[in-house]
Amino acid sequence: METVNISEFRSNLLNYLKKVQDGHEIIITSHGKTLAAIVPPISKNKQAKAKLKHLAKNAVIKDVMSPTNEQWDALQ
């Protein structure tokens, strides 16, 4: 994460936006106080894959098909 003063950010806006596009986070300050944080956009595909990976770690095979000992009409 890079911290940059607002005047420096304004002067080199395109360069900083390219850094963000490449995955870097930038904190913009004025007189030592944080004004904003610029972060790369979240890829919905990557976010969905990460959630699926997390679910896959905890999933049990066939747990959805037979949650109880009862027979389901759909399974016949």
N, CA, C and O atoms as a MOPAC input file, in Angstrom:
PM7 MOZYME 1SCF
protein

 N      0.84800 1    -1.16100 1     0.00000 1
 C      0.00000 1     0.00000 1     0.00000 1
 C      0.90300 1     1.23700 1     0.00000 1
 O      1.82700 1     1.36200 1     0.80400 1
 N      0.60800 1     2.11500 1    -0.90500 1
 C      1.41500 1     3.32200 1    -1.06400 1
 C      0.62400 1     4.52600 1    -0.57300 1
 O     -0.57900 1     4.62400 1    -0.81700 1
 N      1.29500 1     5.44000 1     0.12000 1
 C      0.67000 1     6.67100 1     0.58800 1
 C      1.23700 1     7.82800 1    -0.21100 1
 O      2.44900 1     7.93600 1    -0.39500 1
 N      0.33700 1     8.70700 1    -0.69100 1
 C      0.76500 1     9.82200 1    -1.52000 1
 C     -0.04700 1    11.06300 1    -1.16000 1
 O     -1.23800 1    10.98100 1    -0.85900 1
 N      0.61900 1    12.20500 1    -1.19700 1
 C     -0.03600 1    13.48400 1    -0.93200 1
 C     -0.93700 1    13.85100 1    -2.09900 1
 O     -0.65900 1    13.48500 1    -3.24100 1
 N     -2.00600 1    14.56800 1    -1.81900 1
 C     -2.98900 1    14.91700 1    -2.84000 1
 C     -2.37300 1    15.68900 1    -4.00700 1
 O     -2.75000 1    15.46300 1    -5.15700 1
 N     -1.44800 1    16.58200 1    -3.73900 1
 C     -0.84600 1    17.36000 1    -4.83200 1
 C      0.00000 1    16.46600 1    -5.74000 1
 O     -0.00800 1    16.63500 1    -6.95900 1
 N      0.72600 1    15.52200 1    -5.15200 1
 C      1.50200 1    14.55400 1    -5.93800 1
 C      0.56300 1    13.66100 1    -6.74600 1
 O      0.83500 1    13.34600 1    -7.90500 1
 N     -0.53200 1    13.26300 1    -6.13000 1
 C     -1.51500 1    12.42800 1    -6.80900 1
 C     -2.10500 1    13.15700 1    -8.01600 1
 O     -2.22400 1    12.58000 1    -9.09700 1
 N     -2.46900 1    14.41100 1    -7.83100 1
 C     -3.02200 1    15.20300 1    -8.94400 1
 C     -2.02100 1    15.33200 1   -10.08800 1
 O     -2.38100 1    15.21600 1   -11.26000 1
 N     -0.78100 1    15.57100 1    -9.73700 1
 C      0.25100 1    15.77500 1   -10.75700 1
 C      0.50800 1    14.53000 1   -11.59000 1
 O      0.85100 1    14.62600 1   -12.76800 1
 N      0.34300 1    13.36900 1   -10.98500 1
 C      0.66100 1    12.10700 1   -11.65600 1
 C     -0.52500 1    11.14800 1   -11.63700 1
 O     -0.36100 1     9.94500 1   -11.43400 1
 N     -1.70300 1    11.68600 1   -11.84700 1
 C     -2.93800 1    10.91300 1   -11.73700 1
 C     -2.91600 1     9.64300 1   -12.58000 1
 O     -3.21700 1     8.56300 1   -12.07400 1
 N     -2.56800 1     9.75700 1   -13.84100 1
 C     -2.58300 1     8.60200 1   -14.73500 1
 C     -1.63400 1     7.50400 1   -14.25500 1
 O     -1.97800 1     6.32200 1   -14.29000 1
 N     -0.44300 1     7.89500 1   -13.80800 1
 C      0.52700 1     6.90700 1   -13.31300 1
 C     -0.00900 1     6.15300 1   -12.09800 1
 O      0.15100 1     4.93700 1   -11.99100 1
 N     -0.64700 1     6.88700 1   -11.18400 1
 C     -1.18600 1     6.23600 1    -9.98900 1
 C     -2.37500 1     5.34000 1   -10.33300 1
 O     -2.53200 1     4.26800 1    -9.74700 1
 N     -3.20200 1     5.76500 1   -11.26400 1
 C     -4.33400 1     4.93100 1   -11.66600 1
 C     -3.86600 1     3.65100 1   -12.35300 1
 O     -4.49800 1     2.60400 1   -12.21100 1
 N     -2.77500 1     3.72700 1   -13.08700 1
 C     -2.20200 1     2.52100 1   -13.69300 1
 C     -1.70100 1     1.56500 1   -12.61800 1
 O     -1.83700 1     0.34800 1   -12.75200 1
 N     -1.11600 1     2.11800 1   -11.54400 1
 C     -0.64900 1     1.27700 1   -10.43800 1
 C     -1.82800 1     0.55200 1    -9.79000 1
 O     -1.74300 1    -0.63000 1    -9.45800 1
 N     -2.92500 1     1.28300 1    -9.61900 1
 C     -4.11800 1     0.67800 1    -9.02600 1
 C     -4.65300 1    -0.41400 1    -9.94300 1
 O     -5.06200 1    -1.47700 1    -9.47600 1
 N     -4.64900 1    -0.15500 1   -11.22700 1
 C     -5.11300 1    -1.14200 1   -12.20400 1
 C     -4.25900 1    -2.41300 1   -12.12600 1
 O     -4.75700 1    -3.51300 1   -12.36700 1
 N     -2.99400 1    -2.26200 1   -11.79400 1
 C     -2.08100 1    -3.40200 1   -11.67000 1
 C     -2.20700 1    -4.12200 1   -10.32900 1
 O     -1.50400 1    -5.10100 1   -10.08000 1
 N     -3.11000 1    -3.63300 1    -9.45900 1
 C     -3.36100 1    -4.33200 1    -8.20500 1
 C     -2.87700 1    -3.64500 1    -6.94500 1
 O     -3.06700 1    -4.17600 1    -5.85100 1
 N     -2.25700 1    -2.47700 1    -7.06300 1
 C     -1.75400 1    -1.76600 1    -5.88500 1
 C     -2.86400 1    -0.92400 1    -5.24600 1
 O     -3.79400 1    -0.48700 1    -5.92500 1
 N     -2.75200 1    -0.70500 1    -3.93900 1
 C     -3.65500 1     0.18900 1    -3.22800 1
 C     -2.92600 1     1.48600 1    -2.94800 1
 O     -1.73400 1     1.47500 1    -2.64100 1
 N     -3.63200 1     2.60800 1    -3.05000 1
 C     -3.02400 1     3.91200 1    -2.82200 1
 C     -3.87200 1     4.68200 1    -1.81500 1
 O     -5.09200 1     4.76700 1    -1.94700 1
 N     -3.20200 1     5.24300 1    -0.80400 1
 C     -3.85100 1     6.09500 1     0.18800 1
 C     -3.49100 1     7.53700 1    -0.15400 1
 O     -2.31600 1     7.86800 1    -0.31500 1
 N     -4.49900 1     8.38500 1    -0.26300 1
 C     -4.27600 1     9.79400 1    -0.58200 1
 C     -4.43300 1    10.60000 1     0.69500 1
 O     -5.41600 1    10.45300 1     1.42100 1
 N     -3.44500 1    11.46100 1     0.96500 1
 C     -3.46300 1    12.25300 1     2.18600 1
 C     -3.39400 1    13.74000 1     1.88200 1
 O     -2.99400 1    14.15400 1     0.79400 1
 N     -3.78900 1    14.52200 1     2.85600 1
 C     -3.63900 1    15.97200 1     2.79300 1
 C     -3.25800 1    16.43500 1     4.19100 1
 O     -4.00100 1    16.21600 1     5.14800 1
 N     -2.12000 1    17.06500 1     4.30400 1
 C     -1.60300 1    17.52600 1     5.60000 1
 C     -1.52600 1    16.37800 1     6.60400 1
 O     -1.79200 1    16.56300 1     7.79200 1
 N     -1.16100 1    15.19800 1     6.12000 1
 C     -0.97200 1    14.03400 1     6.97600 1
 C     -2.24200 1    13.27900 1     7.32800 1
 O     -2.18000 1    12.25800 1     8.01400 1
 N     -3.39400 1    13.75900 1     6.87200 1
 C     -4.65800 1    13.07300 1     7.16300 1
 C     -5.13900 1    12.32400 1     5.92700 1
 O     -5.04700 1    12.82800 1     4.80800 1
 N     -5.64000 1    11.14000 1     6.13600 1
 C     -6.13100 1    10.32500 1     5.02900 1
 C     -7.40800 1    10.91300 1     4.45900 1
 O     -8.36500 1    11.18200 1     5.18500 1
 N     -7.40700 1    11.10900 1     3.13300 1
 C     -8.60000 1    11.59300 1     2.43300 1
 C     -9.37000 1    10.45300 1     1.77800 1
 O    -10.60000 1    10.40900 1     1.81000 1
 N     -8.61700 1     9.53500 1     1.18600 1
 C     -9.26200 1     8.45900 1     0.43000 1
 C     -8.29600 1     7.30000 1     0.25800 1
 O     -7.08100 1     7.43800 1     0.39900 1
 N     -8.88200 1     6.15800 1    -0.05200 1
 C     -8.11100 1     4.96600 1    -0.41000 1
 C     -8.60400 1     4.52800 1    -1.77800 1
 O     -9.80500 1     4.35000 1    -1.98300 1
 N     -7.69200 1     4.35600 1    -2.70000 1
 C     -8.04200 1     3.87700 1    -4.03600 1
 C     -7.55400 1     2.44100 1    -4.14400 1
 O     -6.37200 1     2.14800 1    -3.96300 1
 N     -8.49500 1     1.55400 1    -4.44400 1
 C     -8.18300 1     0.12600 1    -4.52100 1
 C     -8.63200 1    -0.40500 1    -5.87600 1
 O     -9.52000 1     0.17200 1    -6.50300 1
 N     -8.02900 1    -1.49600 1    -6.33200 1
 C     -8.44400 1    -2.08700 1    -7.60100 1
 C     -9.88600 1    -2.58300 1    -7.51100 1
 O    -10.35200 1    -2.94000 1    -6.42900 1
 N    -10.58400 1    -2.60700 1    -8.62600 1
 C    -11.95800 1    -3.11700 1    -8.60400 1
 C    -11.96900 1    -4.60000 1    -8.27000 1
 O    -11.03700 1    -5.33300 1    -8.60100 1
 N    -13.02500 1    -5.02400 1    -7.61900 1
 C    -13.17200 1    -6.42700 1    -7.24300 1
 C    -13.75000 1    -7.19100 1    -8.43300 1
 O    -14.80100 1    -6.83600 1    -8.96600 1
 N    -13.05500 1    -8.22900 1    -8.83000 1
 C    -13.53600 1    -9.07500 1    -9.90500 1
 C    -14.60900 1   -10.00200 1    -9.35200 1
 O    -14.34000 1   -10.79400 1    -8.44800 1
 N    -15.81400 1    -9.91000 1    -9.88400 1
 C    -16.90100 1   -10.75400 1    -9.39700 1
 C    -16.59700 1   -12.22900 1    -9.63700 1
 O    -16.99400 1   -13.08000 1    -8.84100 1
 N    -15.90000 1   -12.53900 1   -10.72400 1
 C    -15.52500 1   -13.93400 1   -10.99500 1
 C    -14.55500 1   -14.44900 1    -9.93500 1
 O    -14.73300 1   -15.55000 1    -9.41500 1
 N    -13.53700 1   -13.66400 1    -9.61300 1
 C    -12.56000 1   -14.07800 1    -8.60700 1
 C    -13.22100 1   -14.19900 1    -7.23800 1
 O    -12.92300 1   -15.11700 1    -6.47400 1
 N    -14.12100 1   -13.26500 1    -6.93500 1
 C    -14.82000 1   -13.29400 1    -5.65800 1
 C    -15.68800 1   -14.55200 1    -5.54600 1
 O    -15.71400 1   -15.20000 1    -4.50000 1
 N    -16.39000 1   -14.89200 1    -6.61700 1
 C    -17.23500 1   -16.08500 1    -6.61700 1
 C    -16.39300 1   -17.35300 1    -6.48100 1
 O    -16.76500 1   -18.26400 1    -5.74200 1
 N    -15.25900 1   -17.42000 1    -7.19100 1
 C    -14.38700 1   -18.59000 1    -7.09700 1
 C    -13.83100 1   -18.75300 1    -5.68600 1
 O    -13.71200 1   -19.87200 1    -5.18800 1
 N    -13.49300 1   -17.63700 1    -5.04300 1
 C    -12.97700 1   -17.70000 1    -3.67500 1
 C    -14.04500 1   -18.22900 1    -2.72100 1
 O    -13.74100 1   -19.01700 1    -1.82500 1
 N    -15.28500 1   -17.80300 1    -2.90700 1
 C    -16.37000 1   -18.29900 1    -2.06100 1
 C    -16.59300 1   -19.78900 1    -2.28700 1
 O    -16.81800 1   -20.53500 1    -1.33500 1
 N    -16.53000 1   -20.22700 1    -3.54400 1
 C    -16.70700 1   -21.64400 1    -3.84100 1
 C    -15.58400 1   -22.48800 1    -3.24200 1
 O    -15.83300 1   -23.58300 1    -2.73800 1
 N    -14.35700 1   -21.98700 1    -3.29400 1
 C    -13.23600 1   -22.71600 1    -2.69100 1
 C    -13.44000 1   -22.86600 1    -1.19200 1
 O    -13.15900 1   -23.91900 1    -0.61900 1
 N    -13.93200 1   -21.80100 1    -0.56300 1
 C    -14.18600 1   -21.85100 1     0.87700 1
 C    -15.27700 1   -22.87600 1     1.18100 1
 O    -15.14900 1   -23.66600 1     2.11600 1
 N    -16.34700 1   -22.86000 1     0.39000 1
 C    -17.42200 1   -23.83400 1     0.58300 1
 C    -16.94200 1   -25.25700 1     0.34400 1
 O    -17.35000 1   -26.17700 1     1.05300 1
 N    -16.08200 1   -25.44600 1    -0.64600 1
 C    -15.58400 1   -26.78300 1    -0.97800 1
 C    -14.78100 1   -27.38900 1     0.17700 1
 O    -14.76600 1   -28.60800 1     0.34500 1
 N    -14.13000 1   -26.56500 1     0.95600 1
 C    -13.34900 1   -27.06900 1     2.09000 1
 C    -14.25200 1   -27.66000 1     3.17000 1
 O    -13.85800 1   -28.57700 1     3.89000 1
 N    -15.46600 1   -27.12500 1     3.27100 1
 C    -16.37300 1   -27.55200 1     4.34300 1
 C    -17.47100 1   -28.49900 1     3.87400 1
 O    -18.19800 1   -29.05000 1     4.70000 1
 N    -17.60300 1   -28.69500 1     2.58700 1
 C    -18.69000 1   -29.50500 1     2.05300 1
 C    -18.44500 1   -30.99600 1     2.30400 1
 O    -17.31100 1   -31.47300 1     2.32700 1
 N    -19.53600 1   -31.69100 1     2.48500 1
 C    -19.48800 1   -33.14400 1     2.64100 1
 C    -20.25200 1   -33.73900 1     1.46800 1
 O    -21.37600 1   -33.32900 1     1.17700 1
 N    -19.64400 1   -34.69900 1     0.80300 1
 C    -20.28800 1   -35.29800 1    -0.36100 1
 C    -21.59600 1   -35.94400 1     0.05800 1
 O    -21.66100 1   -36.64400 1     1.06900 1
 N    -22.61900 1   -35.70700 1    -0.71300 1
 C    -23.96700 1   -36.24700 1    -0.52400 1
 C    -24.70200 1   -35.63000 1     0.65400 1
 O    -25.78400 1   -36.11100 1     0.98900 1
 N    -24.18800 1   -34.60700 1     1.29700 1
 C    -24.89000 1   -34.05200 1     2.44000 1
 C    -26.18100 1   -33.34000 1     2.03200 1
 O    -27.09600 1   -33.22300 1     2.84700 1
 N    -26.27000 1   -32.87500 1     0.81900 1
 C    -27.49000 1   -32.22300 1     0.35300 1
 C    -28.52200 1   -33.26600 1    -0.06700 1
 O    -29.72500 1   -33.04400 1     0.07500 1
 N    -28.06600 1   -34.37500 1    -0.57200 1
 C    -28.96900 1   -35.40700 1    -1.07100 1
 C    -29.64900 1   -36.18300 1     0.05300 1
 O    -30.79500 1   -36.60400 1    -0.10400 1
 N    -28.98200 1   -36.37900 1     1.16700 1
 C    -29.58000 1   -37.18500 1     2.22800 1
 C    -29.31100 1   -36.56800 1     3.60200 1
 O    -28.54600 1   -37.12200 1     4.39100 1
 N    -29.93700 1   -35.42200 1     3.89000 1
 C    -29.67500 1   -34.76900 1     5.17800 1
 C    -30.28700 1   -35.52100 1     6.36600 1
 O    -29.87000 1   -35.32100 1     7.50700 1
 N    -31.27400 1   -36.38500 1     6.10100 1
 C    -31.87200 1   -37.19000 1     7.17400 1
 C    -31.94700 1   -38.62900 1     6.69200 1
 O    -31.53100 1   -38.93300 1     5.57400 1
 N    -32.46400 1   -39.49800 1     7.50700 1
 C    -32.60500 1   -40.89600 1     7.12100 1
 C    -33.90600 1   -41.15800 1     6.36700 1
 O    -34.19200 1   -42.29700 1     5.99900 1
 N    -34.68400 1   -40.12500 1     6.14000 1
 C    -35.95200 1   -40.28100 1     5.44000 1
 C    -35.72500 1   -40.40800 1     3.94100 1
 O    -34.78400 1   -39.83500 1     3.39300 1
 N    -36.59200 1   -41.16100 1     3.29100 1
 C    -36.52400 1   -41.28500 1     1.83300 1
 C    -37.27500 1   -40.10600 1     1.20200 1
 O    -38.34600 1   -39.70900 1     1.66000 1
 N    -36.69700 1   -39.58200 1     0.17400 1
 C    -37.32200 1   -38.47500 1    -0.55500 1
 C    -37.93300 1   -39.03100 1    -1.83400 1
 O    -37.35400 1   -39.90400 1    -2.48000 1
 N    -39.09100 1   -38.52600 1    -2.19100 1
 C    -39.72800 1   -38.94600 1    -3.44700 1
 C    -38.85700 1   -38.61100 1    -4.65000 1
 O    -38.86700 1   -39.34000 1    -5.64200 1
 N    -38.12300 1   -37.54700 1    -4.57700 1
 C    -37.28900 1   -37.11300 1    -5.69500 1
 C    -36.14200 1   -38.08200 1    -5.95400 1
 O    -35.61300 1   -38.13000 1    -7.06500 1
 N    -35.75800 1   -38.84200 1    -4.95800 1
 C    -34.63600 1   -39.77600 1    -5.10700 1
 C    -35.05500 1   -41.11800 1    -5.68100 1
 O    -34.19600 1   -41.93700 1    -6.00800 1
 N    -36.34500 1   -41.36300 1    -5.81200 1
 C    -36.82000 1   -42.66200 1    -6.29700 1
 C    -36.97200 1   -42.66300 1    -7.79000 1
 O    -37.36300 1   -43.67600 1    -8.37000 1

